[in-house]
Amino acid sequence: MAYQRFVSYIYEYSGGKKGENRGFVRVETKNGICQMGFWLKIGDLPEKSRIQVFGLIREKARLLGVSAGELLSCPGGVRGQVNFPERQIGSSPYRMDQLGGLLLCTAGGRRFATQWDDEPLRLEWFEEWQQKQEAEEEQRMPEEADREKTGKRKSGSQEILPSGRTWNSGRKTVRKIQGKSGRYQNRRSGRKQNRERMRIYRGK
């Protein structure tokens, strides 16, 4: 990614509604590293409170939160910086250019967010991304494909009867038909033997 630098304002959200402006974040991408500098004014936030920083990813009608780092509050608010490689945010497969904003969460449940894309910010859709979740989705895909293949085999299975015809019926029905076919073949062989006896009797 080319050199990029911008400022985005951070607002407090309560009950899913956008509230008061609390400060800003300065985002700078240079030499493969993304640096985010935070300046927030929150007077009633206890000192040394841990604040988790999530990068917001819009994917499949979900608002995924990828952990980008952690901040500690200071007297009067938050001053700090978070750095990560622009090609990978934390342990996730996501990149800096996929971010649409940020969400800051305190241990007490307060939320502060900013966005730089044009989509509505619906924090009720927020879902924290986890590596286990990604692995389960990747595992689920081949399992579903195997179930579909198995279903196709069962619905399209065929069994060959002694007469050479094929049937898609169940085993019980096939056995019944096979029994009838066997009796039919026995009748034919019996008639042939009777004709041979008649020829011998007539001297032919």
C-alpha positions as CSV (number, residue, x, y, z in Angstrom):
1,M,0.0,0.0,0.0
2,A,1.2,3.5,-0.8
3,Y,1.9,6.1,1.9
4,Q,-1.4,7.1,3.6
5,R,-2.3,9.5,6.4
6,F,-5.6,10.7,7.7
7,V,-7.4,11.7,10.9
8,S,-10.8,10.2,12.0
9,Y,-12.9,11.5,14.9
10,I,-14.0,9.2,17.7
11,Y,-17.4,9.3,19.3
12,E,-18.9,7.5,22.3
13,Y,-21.8,5.1,21.6
14,S,-24.4,4.3,24.2
15,G,-27.3,2.0,23.4
16,G,-26.3,1.8,19.8
17,K,-26.6,5.6,19.4
18,K,-23.8,8.0,18.5
19,G,-23.0,10.4,21.3
20,E,-20.4,13.0,22.2
21,N,-17.1,13.5,20.3
22,R,-14.3,12.2,22.5
23,G,-11.2,12.8,20.4
24,F,-9.5,11.5,17.3
25,V,-7.1,8.9,15.9
26,R,-4.3,9.7,13.5
27,V,-3.7,6.8,11.1
28,E,-0.5,6.6,9.1
29,T,0.7,3.8,6.8
30,K,4.3,3.9,5.8
31,N,7.0,1.3,4.9
32,G,4.6,-1.6,5.5
33,I,3.7,-0.5,9.0
34,C,0.4,1.0,10.2
35,Q,0.6,3.4,13.1
36,M,-2.4,4.7,14.9
37,G,-2.1,7.5,17.4
38,F,-5.0,8.1,19.8
39,W,-6.0,11.2,21.7
40,L,-9.2,11.0,23.7
41,K,-10.6,13.3,26.4
42,I,-12.6,11.2,28.9
43,G,-12.5,12.8,32.3
44,D,-14.6,10.2,34.1
45,L,-12.6,7.2,32.9
46,P,-10.6,5.6,35.7
47,E,-6.8,5.8,35.4
48,K,-4.9,2.8,33.9
49,S,-8.1,1.3,32.5
50,R,-7.5,-1.3,29.8
51,I,-9.0,-0.4,26.4
52,Q,-9.2,-3.0,23.6
53,V,-8.8,-1.7,20.1
54,F,-10.7,-3.5,17.3
55,G,-10.4,-3.0,13.6
56,L,-13.8,-3.2,12.0
57,I,-14.3,-5.5,9.0
58,R,-17.6,-5.7,7.0
59,E,-18.0,-9.3,5.8
60,K,-21.1,-11.4,5.0
61,A,-23.6,-9.0,6.6
62,R,-21.5,-9.0,9.8
63,L,-19.4,-6.4,11.5
64,L,-16.2,-8.3,12.6
65,G,-13.9,-6.9,15.2
66,V,-10.2,-7.8,14.7
67,S,-8.0,-7.2,17.7
68,A,-5.4,-4.5,16.7
69,G,-3.9,-3.8,20.2
70,E,-4.6,-2.4,23.6
71,L,-4.4,1.0,25.3
72,L,-4.2,2.2,28.9
73,S,-6.0,5.3,30.1
74,C,-4.2,8.2,31.7
75,P,-5.5,11.1,33.8
76,G,-8.1,12.9,31.8
77,G,-8.4,10.4,28.9
78,V,-6.4,8.2,26.6
79,R,-3.0,8.9,24.9
80,G,-1.3,6.0,23.2
81,Q,-0.3,4.3,20.0
82,V,-1.0,1.0,18.3
83,N,1.2,-0.4,15.6
84,F,0.8,-3.5,13.3
85,P,1.9,-4.7,9.8
86,E,-0.4,-3.3,7.1
87,R,-0.7,-6.7,5.4
88,Q,-1.9,-8.5,8.6
89,I,-3.8,-7.2,11.6
90,G,-2.8,-9.3,14.6
91,S,-3.2,-13.1,13.9
92,S,-6.1,-12.5,11.5
93,P,-6.0,-12.8,7.7
94,Y,-7.2,-9.2,7.3
95,R,-5.2,-6.2,6.0
96,M,-5.2,-2.5,6.8
97,D,-6.9,-1.6,3.5
98,Q,-9.9,-3.8,4.5
99,L,-10.7,-1.7,7.7
100,G,-13.8,0.5,7.7
101,G,-13.2,1.9,11.1
102,L,-12.3,1.2,14.7
103,L,-14.0,0.3,18.0
104,L,-12.6,0.9,21.4
105,C,-14.0,-1.1,24.3
106,T,-13.3,-0.6,28.0
107,A,-13.5,-3.3,30.7
108,G,-16.6,-1.4,32.1
109,G,-18.5,-1.8,28.9
110,R,-18.1,1.6,27.4
111,R,-17.7,1.9,23.6
112,F,-16.0,4.5,21.4
113,A,-16.0,4.2,17.7
114,T,-14.9,5.8,14.5
115,Q,-15.4,5.0,10.8
116,W,-14.0,6.1,7.5
117,D,-16.2,4.2,5.1
118,D,-19.7,5.2,3.9
119,E,-21.6,2.3,5.4
120,P,-23.9,2.7,8.5
121,L,-22.1,1.9,11.7
122,R,-24.4,-0.7,13.5
123,L,-22.6,-1.7,16.6
124,E,-25.3,-4.2,17.5
125,W,-23.9,-6.3,14.6
126,F,-20.5,-6.4,16.2
127,E,-18.9,-9.8,16.5
128,E,-15.4,-10.4,17.7
129,W,-13.3,-12.4,15.2
130,Q,-11.5,-15.4,16.7
131,Q,-9.1,-17.8,15.0
132,K,-11.1,-20.7,16.3
133,Q,-14.2,-19.4,14.5
134,E,-12.3,-19.1,11.2
135,A,-11.0,-22.6,11.5
136,E,-14.5,-24.0,12.2
137,E,-15.9,-22.3,9.1
138,E,-13.2,-23.7,6.9
139,Q,-13.8,-27.2,8.3
140,R,-17.5,-26.9,7.9
141,M,-17.3,-26.2,4.1
142,P,-15.7,-29.5,3.1
143,E,-18.1,-31.4,5.4
144,E,-21.1,-29.9,3.7
145,A,-19.7,-30.7,0.3
146,D,-19.2,-34.4,1.4
147,R,-22.8,-34.6,2.6
148,E,-24.0,-33.2,-0.7
149,K,-22.0,-35.8,-2.6
150,T,-23.2,-38.6,-0.4
151,G,-26.8,-37.6,-0.9
152,K,-26.3,-37.6,-4.7
153,R,-24.9,-41.1,-4.6
154,K,-27.8,-42.4,-2.6
155,S,-30.5,-40.8,-4.8
156,G,-28.8,-41.9,-8.0
157,S,-27.8,-45.5,-7.0
158,Q,-28.7,-48.3,-9.3
159,E,-28.8,-52.1,-9.0
160,I,-28.6,-54.5,-12.0
161,L,-31.2,-57.3,-12.1
162,P,-30.6,-60.7,-13.7
163,S,-32.6,-59.6,-16.7
164,G,-30.0,-56.8,-17.3
165,R,-32.3,-54.0,-16.4
166,T,-31.5,-51.3,-13.8
167,W,-33.6,-50.1,-10.9
168,N,-33.4,-47.2,-8.5
169,S,-35.6,-48.9,-6.0
170,G,-34.7,-50.1,-2.5
171,R,-33.2,-53.5,-1.8
172,K,-36.4,-55.2,-0.7
173,T,-38.1,-54.3,-4.0
174,V,-35.1,-55.4,-6.0
175,R,-35.0,-58.8,-4.2
176,K,-38.7,-59.3,-5.0
177,I,-38.2,-58.6,-8.7
178,Q,-35.1,-60.8,-8.8
179,G,-37.2,-63.6,-7.3
180,K,-39.9,-63.2,-10.0
181,S,-37.2,-63.1,-12.7
182,G,-35.7,-66.3,-11.4
183,R,-39.0,-68.1,-11.5
184,Y,-39.5,-66.9,-15.0
185,Q,-36.1,-68.2,-16.1
186,N,-36.9,-71.6,-14.4
187,R,-40.2,-71.9,-16.4
188,R,-38.3,-71.2,-19.7
189,S,-35.7,-73.9,-18.9
190,G,-38.5,-76.4,-18.0
191,R,-40.3,-75.9,-21.4
192,K,-37.1,-76.4,-23.3
193,Q,-36.5,-79.7,-21.5
194,N,-40.1,-80.8,-22.3
195,R,-39.6,-80.1,-26.0
196,E,-36.4,-82.1,-26.1
197,R,-38.2,-85.1,-24.5
198,M,-41.0,-84.9,-27.1
199,R,-38.4,-85.0,-29.9
200,I,-36.8,-88.1,-28.5
201,Y,-40.2,-89.8,-28.1
202,R,-41.2,-89.0,-31.7
203,G,-37.8,-90.2,-33.0
204,K,-36.8,-86.8,-34.3
